[in-house]
Amino acid sequence: MKLLLITAVEEFEKDIINILTHSGVKAFSYQSVEGYRNSENNIERWFSTQPLSVDSLLFTVFVEDGFVDEIYTKIETLNSGLEILSQIHMASISLEKSL
């Protein structure tokens, strides 16, 4: 089992929901968050280039290991076709135990 954390600007809400519902995910949650980027860091394409807040979404997804690569691939494909600087970001964390 893996925990996926996905962040994106609100514009990608429907795209991410579509990816998750068609990739073996049985349940997920998401919430609105404000993203910040310190202008001194080197993290490319995370939120704004200015030190201002950006209305974003944070998805929390529990998924079986076998579906993670498919979700990564779909997000990479979506990101490659974007014409704006902001992209969808995803991190996966292995879970030792869950109830």
C-alpha positions as CSV (number, residue, x, y, z in Angstrom):
1,M,0.0,0.0,0.0
2,K,1.2,3.5,-0.8
3,L,0.2,7.0,0.2
4,L,0.2,9.4,-2.7
5,L,0.3,13.1,-2.2
6,I,-0.6,15.1,-5.3
7,T,-0.5,18.9,-5.5
8,A,-1.7,21.1,-8.3
9,V,-3.3,24.4,-9.0
10,E,-7.1,24.3,-8.9
11,E,-7.3,24.4,-12.7
12,F,-6.3,20.7,-12.7
13,E,-9.0,19.4,-10.3
14,K,-11.1,17.6,-12.9
15,D,-8.0,16.1,-14.7
16,I,-6.6,14.6,-11.4
17,I,-10.0,13.2,-10.4
18,N,-10.3,11.6,-13.8
19,I,-6.8,10.1,-13.6
20,L,-7.5,8.7,-10.1
21,T,-11.0,7.3,-10.9
22,H,-9.6,5.5,-13.9
23,S,-6.4,4.1,-12.4
24,G,-7.5,1.6,-9.7
25,V,-8.0,4.1,-6.9
26,K,-10.9,3.1,-4.7
27,A,-11.0,6.2,-2.6
28,F,-9.2,9.6,-2.1
29,S,-9.7,12.9,-0.5
30,Y,-8.6,16.4,-1.4
31,Q,-8.7,19.8,0.0
32,S,-7.9,23.4,-0.9
33,V,-4.6,24.6,0.2
34,E,-2.5,27.7,-0.3
35,G,0.9,27.0,-1.9
36,Y,3.9,29.2,-1.3
37,R,7.3,29.2,-2.9
38,N,10.3,30.9,-1.4
39,S,11.8,32.8,-4.3
40,E,15.3,31.7,-3.1
41,N,14.8,28.0,-3.7
42,N,15.5,26.0,-6.9
43,I,12.3,24.0,-7.0
44,E,11.2,24.5,-10.6
45,R,7.5,24.8,-11.4
46,W,6.2,24.6,-7.9
47,F,3.6,27.2,-7.5
48,S,4.3,30.8,-8.4
49,T,7.6,32.4,-9.2
50,Q,6.7,35.2,-6.8
51,P,6.5,34.8,-3.0
52,L,2.7,35.0,-3.1
53,S,0.2,32.4,-2.2
54,V,-1.4,30.3,-4.9
55,D,-4.8,28.6,-4.6
56,S,-4.0,24.9,-4.9
57,L,-5.3,21.4,-4.2
58,L,-3.8,18.6,-2.1
59,F,-4.9,15.1,-2.9
60,T,-4.4,12.3,-0.4
61,V,-4.6,8.9,-2.0
62,F,-4.2,5.4,-0.5
63,V,-3.6,2.9,-3.4
64,E,-2.2,-0.6,-3.9
65,D,1.4,-0.6,-5.1
66,G,0.5,-2.0,-8.5
67,F,-1.4,1.1,-9.6
68,V,1.2,3.7,-8.7
69,D,3.3,3.6,-11.9
70,E,0.1,4.0,-14.0
71,I,-0.8,7.1,-12.1
72,Y,2.7,8.5,-12.4
73,T,2.7,7.9,-16.1
74,K,-0.7,9.6,-16.6
75,I,0.4,12.6,-14.6
76,E,3.7,12.8,-16.6
77,T,1.7,12.6,-19.8
78,L,-0.6,15.4,-18.7
79,N,2.3,17.6,-17.5
80,S,4.1,17.1,-20.9
81,G,1.2,18.7,-22.7
82,L,0.8,21.7,-20.5
83,E,1.4,25.2,-21.9
84,I,1.6,26.8,-18.5
85,L,4.5,26.7,-16.0
86,S,2.6,25.2,-13.1
87,Q,2.5,21.4,-13.2
88,I,1.0,18.6,-11.2
89,H,3.3,17.2,-8.6
90,M,3.1,13.7,-7.0
91,A,5.1,11.9,-4.3
92,S,4.6,8.4,-3.1
93,I,5.3,7.0,0.4
94,S,5.4,3.3,1.3
95,L,3.2,2.4,4.2
96,E,4.4,-0.3,6.6
97,K,0.9,-0.6,8.3
98,S,-2.5,0.8,7.9
99,L,-5.9,0.2,9.4
